[in-house]
Amino acid sequence: MLKPFLTAALITLLPLSGAVAAEKGHDHSHGAAEKGKHGGIVQDVAGVEAELVVTAGTIAVYLSNHGAAPVSPEGAMASVLLTQGTNRVGTIALTPAGDRLEGKGEVPAGADIVLSLRTKDGKTGQAKYELGGHSH
């Protein structure tokens, strides 16, 4: 009962697109993203590496301590904001599912993802995953 409230609070309280773009810098290369061992895009978030893997109907995030060992998702909270340009098109809460955080939902063609993560030790952060569907 408390988890959905905390997830909603996390989405609401953390600054979104502008701060992420300013913090990470907006990279137009679209080919330089690091690939993870699950075939997803890897970003540093809240002191861990977060590998985003999008498949039909599912969004998964695998956590690791910078490439070496996996980090258990137990006690972590996360959500993703789906964006198309400057428009928000939806949010999906992610919950622990085995060795990953996972949520059910479709990612629209051309959408990018902003991940908000709170680790089990209370560190928070965000990262924008550009899936390559937008134009400049």
N, C-alpha and C positions, 0 to 999 in steps of 0.2 A: 504494500500500500504506500509506503514511504518512497520506494524506488522511483515510481513514475513522477512523483512530486519533485524529488531531487533532480531527476533528469531534466524536467521542464525548467526548474530553477537554474540549472547549469546552462541550458540553452539561452535563457533570458538574461542572465547576469554577465556572461562573458561577451566582450565586444566581438563583432563578427568580421565581415569582409574587409573593411578598411584597415583595421589593425593587423589582420593577418597579412594582407598585401604589403603593408608598410614594414612589418617585422621581417618577413621572408624575402621581400623584394619581388617584383613581378617579373618572372622569367618568361621570355617569349620563345625560348628555344624548343619547348615541348618534346624534345628528344633526350634531354639530359637527366630525366628522372631515374633514380636508382631502382632497379628491379630487385624484389625480395625473393626468398627461397620458395614462396608459394606463388610466384609469378605476378605479384602485385606491385604497387608503387610504395616506396618507403620514404617516410618523413620522420624527423625528430619532433616528438611531442611530449611535453611534461617529463623530460628526463629519460625517455625510452624511445626506441624506434617503433613506429606504428606502420605496419604493412597493410594497405588497403587492397582488398580483393573483391571485385564486383562480378557476380555471376547472375544468371537469370533468376530474379526474384529474391536474391540474397546479397547483403553487404556484410563482409567479414573484416575484422581488424585483428591481426596477429601482432603481439607485443614481444619485443626482445630487448636485451640489454646491449644494444649497439652491435648486433650481428652475432654475438657469441651464443648466449643461452636464451631460450624462451623465457618470458615472464608470464606467470599465471594471470589470467584475467579476473580471477576471483577477487571481489572487493572493489574492482574498478567500475566506473560508470562512464558511458560515452553516448554520444548522439551524433548524427550527421545532418547537416543542412544541405539540401540540394538547391543549387542555384543555376539560373540560365541568364548570363550577363549580370545585371544588377537585380534581377527578379528572384525572389525566394519561391521555390516551387514545392517545398515539402520538407519535413523532418522525419527522421527514423531513429528511434531509441535502439541502442545496442546493449545486449546483455551477455554475460558469460555463457558460453556454449562449448564445453570441452576446453580446447587449447586456444580459444579465440573469443572475441566479442562479436556478436552477430545480431543482425536485424533483418526482418523480412520486408521487402518492398522493391519496387522497380525504380531504376534510375533512368529518367527520360533521356532520349538522344540529345546530345549537345550539352548536358548538364555537367557541372563541376560539383565537388563535394567539399564542405568545410567540416572537419572532424573536431569535436570538442571532447576532451578526455580528462577525467579525474582518476588518477591512479589510486591504488588502495592505501598508499601512504600520504594522500592528500595533495599531491602535486597536480596542477591543472595546466592545460595548454590547448592550443588550437593549431591546426594546419590546414592549408587549402590544397586539395588534390585536383589539378587541372587534368581532366580526362581527354582534352584535345578537341572538344566539340565546339569551342567558341572561336570567334573571329575578332580581329583587332582593326 
